[in-house]
């Protein structure tokens, strides 16, 4: 099993959650068992995966739509969600000082795909994580249990469904919750827009990730009590995905060129700490995904990925051809990600067929 955090500390608009959602669906379609994790207190991935009535049931809250009379209070549930099964519920015992992180059951979205849902209540965990970070350097058991809580919750959920790959949709900041989520990740995939904000985000992100990794591996891991499982915090950079450039003749328009060109140099310097830096975009770019904004309203209405839209969903005529292009691009992205994180053949689970690509992640 491998875990991949999708992260960029630029604010909204990059398309990170949309990328996580579609990559998770595509990987499951290609035969992998996928757990999508939403540790962002904004819970955007959860909102994308579940409908209003399911989120109401999950959070045990009266939704604004129902309170305002815009939706029926008797909306039927799907039966796939249960109250109190979010990451916020899992860490509540630590937050309240009553015990270790609890286990929550991920939600089955479709065959081969599960969601570990988020909640706005998780924001309460931010201060607790921040306060315990430096205490964990001394190996204080309570502090280590706090800083490894997200790791334990994700690890148990992934084990419960025998996941091949975990995708973690990390929020757009360098706060304590995101640090805990990133420490739990084996690797990091960075969605970028071709703009100044993404370049500035890379400049901040790279040194911060290296600092967290160094602190964890040199100061915390040697002090971790033997009865606590702690992540290695490898956070290996996989590369970046250029998101939503305007396309003309399959090439970004000139307005984006000035921001596209410096990305590999900034990535190699800030994220990889390479000196001299590299300008080879093909070395780090995992994919470029075009702008699919015209498909998004249809996908939201149908509650399915853009590349699964059918004529009955409103994808008519030339739009259906656009859907097929979307499918090819996300399939290529998923296969490229697989190649980036795939283990060597001798790491395959004993007895597993090497012709089964998903078997390479079951370790």
C-alpha positions as CSV (number, residue, x, y, z in Angstrom):
1,X,0.0,0.0,0.0
2,X,1.2,3.5,-0.8
3,X,-0.2,6.9,0.2
4,X,-0.1,10.0,-1.9
5,X,-0.8,13.5,-0.6
6,X,-2.1,16.0,-3.1
7,X,-0.9,19.4,-1.9
8,X,-0.3,23.0,-2.9
9,X,-0.3,25.7,-0.4
10,X,-1.7,28.2,-2.9
11,X,-5.3,28.9,-2.0
12,X,-8.4,27.8,-3.8
13,X,-8.7,27.6,-7.6
14,X,-5.9,25.2,-8.5
15,X,-8.4,22.3,-8.8
16,X,-6.7,20.0,-6.2
17,X,-9.9,18.5,-4.9
18,X,-11.2,17.9,-8.4
19,X,-8.0,16.3,-9.3
20,X,-8.1,14.0,-6.2
21,X,-11.7,13.0,-6.9
22,X,-11.1,12.1,-10.5
23,X,-7.7,10.4,-9.9
24,X,-9.4,8.3,-7.2
25,X,-12.2,7.2,-9.6
26,X,-9.8,6.5,-12.4
27,X,-7.4,4.4,-10.3
28,X,-10.3,2.4,-9.1
29,X,-11.5,1.9,-12.6
30,X,-8.0,0.6,-13.5
31,X,-8.4,-2.1,-10.9
32,X,-6.9,-0.6,-7.8
33,X,-8.5,-0.5,-4.4
34,X,-8.5,3.2,-3.5
35,X,-9.1,5.1,-0.2
36,X,-9.7,8.8,-0.7
37,X,-9.0,10.8,2.5
38,X,-10.4,14.2,3.4
39,X,-8.4,15.8,6.3
40,X,-9.2,19.3,5.2
41,X,-11.6,21.0,7.6
42,X,-13.3,22.6,4.6
43,X,-14.4,19.1,3.7
44,X,-14.6,19.9,0.0
45,X,-13.8,16.3,-1.1
46,X,-16.5,15.0,1.2
47,X,-19.0,17.4,-0.3
48,X,-18.0,16.3,-3.8
49,X,-18.5,12.6,-3.0
50,X,-21.7,12.7,-0.9
51,X,-25.0,14.4,-1.3
52,X,-26.6,16.8,1.1
53,X,-28.7,14.2,3.0
54,X,-25.7,11.9,3.5
55,X,-23.5,14.7,4.9
56,X,-26.4,15.7,7.2
57,X,-26.6,12.1,8.4
58,X,-22.8,11.8,8.7
59,X,-22.4,15.0,10.7
60,X,-25.6,14.7,12.6
61,X,-26.5,18.3,11.8
62,X,-29.6,20.0,10.3
63,X,-28.5,21.3,6.9
64,X,-29.0,24.9,6.0
65,X,-31.0,23.8,2.9
66,X,-33.4,21.9,5.1
67,X,-33.5,24.6,7.8
68,X,-34.4,27.2,5.1
69,X,-37.1,24.9,3.6
70,X,-35.2,24.5,0.4
71,X,-35.0,20.7,0.7
72,X,-37.2,18.1,2.3
73,X,-36.5,17.1,5.9
74,X,-37.4,13.5,5.0
75,X,-34.8,13.1,2.3
76,X,-34.1,9.3,2.0
77,X,-30.6,8.2,3.0
78,X,-28.5,5.8,0.9
79,X,-27.6,3.6,3.8
80,X,-23.9,3.9,3.0
81,X,-23.1,6.5,5.7
82,X,-23.3,6.3,9.5
83,X,-23.2,9.2,12.0
84,X,-19.9,9.9,13.7
85,X,-17.6,8.3,11.1
86,X,-15.4,11.2,10.1
87,X,-11.7,12.0,10.8
88,X,-12.9,14.6,13.3
89,X,-14.8,11.9,15.2
90,X,-11.7,9.7,15.1
91,X,-9.5,12.3,16.8
92,X,-12.1,13.5,19.3
93,X,-10.8,11.2,22.1
94,X,-7.4,12.8,21.9
95,X,-8.9,16.3,21.7
96,X,-11.0,15.7,24.8
97,X,-8.3,13.8,26.6
98,X,-10.3,10.6,26.9
99,X,-8.1,8.2,24.9
100,X,-6.3,7.4,21.7
101,X,-7.6,8.0,18.2
102,X,-10.6,6.0,17.4
103,X,-11.2,3.8,14.3
104,X,-13.8,4.9,11.8
105,X,-15.2,2.9,8.9
106,X,-14.6,4.4,5.4
107,X,-17.6,4.9,3.2
108,X,-18.0,2.7,0.1
109,X,-18.5,5.0,-2.9
110,X,-18.4,2.3,-5.6
111,X,-16.6,-1.0,-6.2
112,X,-12.9,-0.5,-5.4
113,X,-13.3,3.1,-4.0
114,X,-13.9,4.3,-0.4
115,X,-13.9,7.7,1.3
116,X,-12.6,8.6,4.7
117,X,-14.7,11.7,5.1
118,X,-13.9,15.0,6.7
119,X,-15.8,17.5,8.8
120,X,-15.7,21.2,9.7
121,X,-15.2,20.0,13.3
122,X,-11.7,18.9,12.5
123,X,-10.6,22.6,12.7
124,X,-10.7,22.2,16.5
125,X,-7.8,19.8,16.3
126,X,-5.4,22.4,14.8
127,X,-4.4,24.0,18.1
128,X,-3.9,20.7,19.8
129,X,-1.6,19.5,17.1
130,X,0.3,22.7,17.1
131,X,0.9,22.6,20.9
132,X,2.0,19.0,20.9
133,X,4.4,19.2,17.9
134,X,7.5,20.4,19.8
135,X,6.7,18.1,22.8
136,X,6.9,15.1,20.5
137,X,10.6,16.0,19.9
138,X,11.2,14.7,23.5
139,X,9.2,11.5,22.8
140,X,6.4,12.5,25.2
141,X,3.9,9.7,24.6
142,X,0.8,11.9,24.7
143,X,2.4,14.3,22.2
144,X,3.5,11.5,19.8
145,X,0.0,9.9,19.9
146,X,-1.4,13.3,19.0
147,X,1.0,14.0,16.1
148,X,0.5,10.5,14.7
149,X,-3.3,10.4,15.1
150,X,-4.0,11.2,11.4
151,X,-1.5,8.5,10.4
152,X,-3.2,5.9,12.7
153,X,-6.7,6.8,11.5
154,X,-5.7,6.5,7.8
155,X,-3.7,3.4,8.3
156,X,-6.5,1.6,10.1
157,X,-9.1,2.6,7.4
158,X,-6.8,1.5,4.6
159,X,-6.1,-1.8,6.3
160,X,-9.8,-2.4,6.8
161,X,-10.5,-2.3,3.1
162,X,-7.1,-3.7,1.9
163,X,-6.4,-0.5,0.0
164,X,-3.7,-0.5,-2.7
165,X,-3.4,3.3,-2.7
166,X,-4.5,6.1,-0.4
167,X,-5.0,9.6,-1.9
168,X,-5.0,12.4,0.7
169,X,-6.6,15.7,-0.2
170,X,-4.6,18.1,1.9
171,X,-5.9,21.6,2.5
172,X,-4.2,24.7,1.0
173,X,-2.0,25.9,4.0
174,X,1.0,25.0,6.0
175,X,-0.8,24.5,9.3
176,X,-0.6,21.8,11.9
177,X,-3.4,19.6,10.5
178,X,-1.8,19.6,7.1
179,X,1.6,18.8,8.6
180,X,0.0,15.7,10.3
181,X,-1.6,14.6,7.0
182,X,1.6,15.1,5.0
183,X,3.8,13.2,7.6
184,X,1.4,10.3,7.1
185,X,2.1,10.3,3.3
186,X,4.7,8.3,1.4
187,X,4.8,10.8,-1.5
188,X,3.4,14.2,-2.6
189,X,1.9,15.1,-5.9
190,X,1.6,18.9,-6.5
191,X,-1.2,20.4,-8.6
192,X,-0.2,23.8,-10.0
193,X,-1.8,26.5,-12.0
194,X,0.2,28.5,-14.4
195,X,0.3,31.7,-12.3
196,X,2.4,33.7,-9.9
197,X,0.6,32.2,-6.8
198,X,1.5,28.6,-7.6
199,X,5.1,29.6,-8.2
200,X,5.2,31.4,-4.8
201,X,3.5,28.4,-3.2
202,X,6.2,26.1,-4.5
203,X,8.9,28.4,-3.1
204,X,7.3,28.2,0.4
205,X,6.2,24.5,0.2
206,X,9.6,22.9,-0.7
207,X,11.6,24.2,2.3
208,X,8.7,23.6,4.7
209,X,8.3,19.9,3.6
210,X,12.1,19.3,4.0
211,X,12.0,20.9,7.4
212,X,9.1,18.8,8.6
213,X,10.7,15.7,7.2
214,X,14.1,16.4,8.8
215,X,12.6,17.3,12.2
216,X,10.4,14.2,12.2
217,X,13.1,11.7,11.1
218,X,15.9,13.1,13.2
219,X,14.2,14.4,16.3
220,X,10.9,12.5,16.7
221,X,11.4,9.0,15.3
222,X,14.4,8.1,17.5
223,X,12.3,9.1,20.6
224,X,9.0,7.4,19.7
225,X,7.9,4.9,22.4
226,X,8.1,1.3,21.2
227,X,4.4,0.7,21.6
228,X,3.5,3.6,19.2
229,X,3.6,3.1,15.4
230,X,4.9,6.2,13.7
231,X,5.1,7.0,10.0
232,X,8.4,7.4,8.2
233,X,7.4,10.8,6.8
234,X,9.1,10.2,3.5
235,X,6.9,12.6,1.6
236,X,8.8,11.9,-1.6
237,X,8.0,14.5,-4.3
238,X,6.3,12.7,-7.3
239,X,6.2,15.8,-9.5
240,X,3.5,18.2,-10.5
241,X,0.3,18.4,-12.5
242,X,-0.4,21.5,-14.5
243,X,-4.1,22.2,-13.9
244,X,-6.6,24.1,-16.1
245,X,-4.6,26.1,-18.5
246,X,-6.6,27.6,-21.3
247,X,-6.0,25.6,-24.4
248,X,-5.7,26.5,-28.0
249,X,-4.6,23.9,-30.5
250,X,-3.7,21.7,-27.6
251,X,-1.1,24.2,-26.3
252,X,-1.4,26.7,-23.4
253,X,-2.1,30.2,-24.7
254,X,0.7,32.7,-24.6
255,X,-0.6,34.5,-21.5
256,X,0.4,31.4,-19.5
257,X,3.8,30.9,-21.1
258,X,5.7,33.3,-18.8
259,X,4.4,31.3,-15.8
260,X,4.8,27.8,-17.2
261,X,8.5,28.2,-18.2
262,X,9.9,28.9,-14.7
263,X,8.0,26.1,-13.0
264,X,10.6,23.3,-13.5
265,X,13.4,25.6,-12.2
266,X,11.5,26.6,-9.1
267,X,10.4,23.0,-8.5
268,X,13.9,21.6,-8.8
269,X,15.3,24.4,-6.5
270,X,12.6,24.8,-3.9
271,X,11.1,21.3,-3.7
272,X,14.0,19.0,-4.7
273,X,16.8,21.3,-3.3
274,X,18.8,20.7,-6.5
275,X,21.8,22.9,-7.3
276,X,22.3,23.7,-10.1
277,X,18.6,23.8,-10.9
278,X,17.0,22.0,-13.9
279,X,14.8,23.5,-16.6
280,X,13.7,20.1,-17.9
281,X,9.9,20.2,-17.6
282,X,9.4,16.6,-18.8
283,X,11.5,15.4,-15.9
284,X,9.0,16.6,-13.2
285,X,5.7,17.2,-15.0
286,X,3.4,14.2,-14.5
287,X,0.6,15.6,-16.7
288,X,-1.0,18.7,-18.0
289,X,-4.8,18.7,-17.7
290,X,-6.8,21.0,-19.9
291,X,-9.7,23.2,-18.7
292,X,-12.9,21.1,-18.4
293,X,-15.1,23.7,-16.9
294,X,-17.9,23.1,-19.4
295,X,-18.1,19.5,-18.1
296,X,-18.1,20.3,-14.4
297,X,-21.8,21.4,-14.1
298,X,-22.9,18.2,-15.8
299,X,-20.7,16.1,-13.6
300,X,-22.0,17.8,-10.4
301,X,-25.6,17.3,-11.4
302,X,-25.0,13.6,-12.3
303,X,-22.7,13.1,-9.2
304,X,-20.1,11.3,-11.2
305,X,-16.7,12.0,-12.7
306,X,-16.5,14.1,-15.9
307,X,-15.1,11.2,-17.9
308,X,-18.1,9.0,-17.0
309,X,-20.7,11.4,-18.4
310,X,-23.2,9.9,-20.8
311,X,-25.7,11.3,-23.3
312,X,-28.4,10.9,-20.6
313,X,-26.4,13.2,-18.4
314,X,-26.5,15.9,-21.0
315,X,-23.2,15.2,-22.7
316,X,-24.4,15.5,-26.2
317,X,-22.7,15.8,-29.6
318,X,-19.3,17.4,-29.4
319,X,-19.5,17.4,-25.6
320,X,-19.3,13.6,-25.7
321,X,-16.1,13.8,-27.7
322,X,-14.8,16.2,-25.0
323,X,-15.7,13.5,-22.3
324,X,-13.6,11.0,-24.2
325,X,-10.6,13.4,-24.2
326,X,-11.1,13.9,-20.5
327,X,-11.1,10.1,-20.0
328,X,-7.8,9.7,-21.9
329,X,-6.1,12.5,-20.0
330,X,-7.0,11.2,-16.6
331,X,-6.2,7.6,-17.6
332,X,-2.7,8.8,-18.7
333,X,-2.4,10.7,-15.5
334,X,-3.3,7.6,-13.4
335,X,-0.9,5.4,-15.3
336,X,1.9,8.0,-14.9
337,X,1.3,8.3,-11.2
338,X,1.4,4.5,-11.0
339,X,4.7,4.4,-12.8
340,X,6.1,7.0,-10.4
341,X,5.2,5.2,-7.2
342,X,5.2,1.5,-8.4
343,X,7.5,-0.7,-6.5
344,X,10.2,-2.9,-8.2
345,X,9.0,-6.4,-9.2
346,X,10.9,-8.1,-6.3
347,X,8.7,-6.1,-3.9
348,X,5.5,-7.7,-5.1
349,X,3.5,-9.5,-2.4
350,X,4.7,-13.2,-2.3
351,X,2.4,-15.3,-4.4
352,X,0.9,-12.3,-6.3
353,X,1.0,-12.3,-10.0
354,X,3.3,-9.7,-11.5
355,X,0.9,-9.3,-14.4
356,X,-1.5,-7.7,-11.9
357,X,-0.4,-4.1,-11.7
358,X,-2.4,-3.5,-8.5
359,X,-0.4,-6.2,-6.7
360,X,2.6,-4.0,-6.8
361,X,1.0,-1.7,-4.3
362,X,-0.1,-4.4,-1.9
363,X,2.8,-4.5,0.5
